[in-house]
Amino acid sequence: MPRPIHVFAFLWSAIALMPLLGWAQATPTPNRVDGYGAPATTALSPINPSNHGETELNILSSYYAQDGNRSAVEGGIGTQQLTDLTPTIILNVPLDSATRISANLGMDYYSSASTDRIDQVSSSASSSDTRYHLDLGLARQLADQRTIVGVGGGFSKEYDYTSFNVTGSWARASQDGNRELSVAGQAFFDRATLILPVELRGNGGGEHGSGFDTRQSYNLNVVYSQVINQHLQVAVSTELVAQRGLLSTPFHRVYFRETGGEFGTARTELLPRQRYKYPVGLRLNYYATDLVQLRGFYRFYNDNFGIRAHTLELEVPVKVTPFFVLYPFYRYHTQTAAKYFAPYLDHSSSDTYYTSDYDLAAFSANKVGLGMRYSPVYGIGRFKTPFGGGIAKFKALEVRYAYYRQSVGLTANLISADLSFTLP
């Protein structure tokens, strides 16, 4: 009979896997999730409260490549070809038996044929960029052994924007350890350079348009988890998001039916300066046998832009050996269009707000993939650390591949790897 995972571990793993519907970046960072006009945020890795004695190091890397012909930079037409490489280091360090600090340091290096068309000159400065990010966190288990509180903060820097964030969290388990309520808040404060398409810049050109703008985003995440029995665990969550400020992307062109196509007059995308998101999710973990587990997730999403979305996920980890797990996974997503969206040449010049960004269009998407994890009891290997001569352990290796396709033509491939270590 499979043993139920402690509710703490289940909750934190559920939070780690839930996509954050965070702030809508005005930068060309690739959107690898579901649209909504918002790429996933860089969130601080949850601290594992069950491990008080070892320093944990995770080295992650992923390579993402996409292609399509619905570029918002060119008004809903043109190439969406993009590649993105993202090395990341996550470090969790115990200060004592109840307190841990966490650091998440990484970068995104991308090359984008789409944003290269901001200047309509091949291989311009906008064709590639690098984003750097650092997040720090502190978590402490209180004396009652059932409550964990945490604080954190971080920043992200790219050529055309800077972002700072602060976080706070609280989680409390029931006395029998079978239930837990978690509340976490996060605030982002962003400053973006307003880079306009070349033909819309004043004074005959120049690199930038009209200075800077700001954006503030506030996320409130609430998760309730319950161990139903030895086979079934459930978590219900919601993440409320409020955004104010720059929600348009200044270098996205929009063409209107009255003025013609690319040889006519374009305007830069214009969206409201407030957005509210109301997602609700349900996650189920079912231990079918000692060797097979079913992980299911459903999310309903709604916002004041008029988008409604449904997402279904299924992951089936299969224990091939005691130390080797394969897990095929599948994800289906469907959404309605934002009320401000229209394709190329479908907007009227009298519209108050307008976008031809297909992240805000109606579409469905399928994502399918396979992951593997190898984690022997005594680790994969041991080696001496460069400083101090201590012995570090290479604990586990995880590799994932996913293929993604939208009904509007975008396709993508993603491969990622996670190397887990413990340090003396």
Helices and strands as residue ranges (DSSP letters): H 7-17, E 55-67, G 72-74, E 82-85, E 88-94, E 99-112, G 115-118, G 125-127, E 128-141, E 147-158, E 161-173, E 179-193, G 198-200, G 202-204, E 212-227, E 232-245, E 253-255, E 266-268, E 274-277, E 280-287, E 293-302, E 308-315, E 318-321, E 324-335, G 358-360, E 363-374, E 381-384, E 391-406, E 411-423
